[in-house]
Every structure is written in C-alpha cells, then in structure tokens.
Amino acid sequence: MTIVNSASALLISALRSHPWFAEVGEHAVLELAQRSRWIRFEAGDLLFTEGQPASACLLVCAGRLQGLRYTAEGSDKVFGHVGPGGWLSVATLFETTPRHLHSVRACTAGTGCLLDGEAFRRLCRDDARFAVQVLSFSAHLIRHHTDQIDWLTSSSAEERLAEYVLRAGKPQGSQPVVLPLSYSQIAVKLGMRAETLSRIFGKWRRLGWISDRRGQLCILRVESLQGLVAL
C-alpha cells in the first residue's frame, strides 16, 4: 500500500462524488481531506490487520478488497468484498477502543481515501445529516449480519451452497460461473467441511445439475438450485 501525501484534490473529488457528502459544506469537506490520505494498493496488499488499533476508516474508490479473519488452522474466513463506493471500518471508529474487526486484503489494484478517524467523528458531531447517513449504513450492516447468522443456523449445507452459488455466481445460461472465493474459502464461509462441499458438488454432478470440466463450473439446471433455496 502506498500513501500519497499531496493528493488533496483527489480526496476532495472522491468525497464529493460519494452521496454521503452531497450536502456537506465546503469547509468541512476540505478539513476532512486535509486530515486524511489518498492511498494506492496492489493485489495482495494487506491494508488493515484484525485487532489493529483503528485510527481511520476507508472509502474505496477503485479496485476490490476483502474482509477476512484466519481460522485456527490458518485458512481464510472471508466475510465479504467491498468495491468502489464501499466503506471499511466506519462503525469501528465509534467503539470505546476502536480496533479493526477484520484483516483487509486487496483482491485487485485500486485506490481509496484513508479518512482520519478523529476528523470523521467530528464531522458526524457537527453535521446531523451526515451522521444519519453513517447510522443508516451501520444499521444495514447489523441487519445483514443478523440475517447471515439466521441463514447459517437454520439452513442445511446443501441449501447454503445453492444460495451462495446463485448469489455470488449469477449464472447465465450454460456460461461458466466465476465465484469470488476458492472452494476451501467457500466451505469456511458457509460453515461446512471441505469434504462436505465436495460431496454436495459430486451429488449435483451426478444429477446433471452442474458440470466442472477443465476447472470451470457451469450450472446446467438453475431451477434445481433455486428449488433448494426456496425450501
């Protein structure tokens, strides 16, 4: 990750293009930009580490990042991906002792605004409309993660895998599906053993629902996977 010190114009332009800042005053945007940093990252860069003190949040301007933790065995437990316009570690700034909840790793090259935590909190105190945007974002995250927990605890492994393939792969006809995670990462994310995932894929192949020739996953009967999700 590279921090660019003389990039106020880039910061101000990026902030102004984000809907949260549409009604924030010029002086407040300038003050936040002056306290913050423009960053560039490459694929594989580690931007934050789980448990690291959080003195800033990140607005992603280009590229794609993933939030993850590591299991006791050293496997990646990927919680999600964030692309342009997305935020990382915003709600964390308001903890009594802010610490990053996840490690953040770059999937691709990109850029972002590393916004100073103290200046960000001051903007929330001074601008109620901006603070409401931050609260709405945080409320959405709470709802999303509550739904995820409910989904993990009330569905079977086969149902979870079908839902993930449909949502993350977005199959179109018989075109190959590109999933953002490896099979081992998918297993960890969905709370199943790698052997269980392989067994389910094997069953689907025998039923003629999928094929994975040459390492490419194709969904041959989308309606069958949709039927599992609807159960």
Secondary structure, DSSP 8 states (H G I E B T S, - for coil): -EEESS-HHHHHHHHHTSGGGTTS-HHHHHHHHHHSEEEEE-TT-EEE-TT-B--EEEEEEES-EEEEEE-TTS-EEEEEEE-TT-EESTGGGGSSS-B-SSEEEESS-EEEEEEEHHHHHHHHHH-HHHHHHHHHHHHHHHHHHHHHHHHHHHS-HHHHHHHHHHHHH---TTSEE--SS-HHHHHHHTT--HHHHHHHHHHHHHHTSEE-GGG-EEES-HHHHHHHHH-
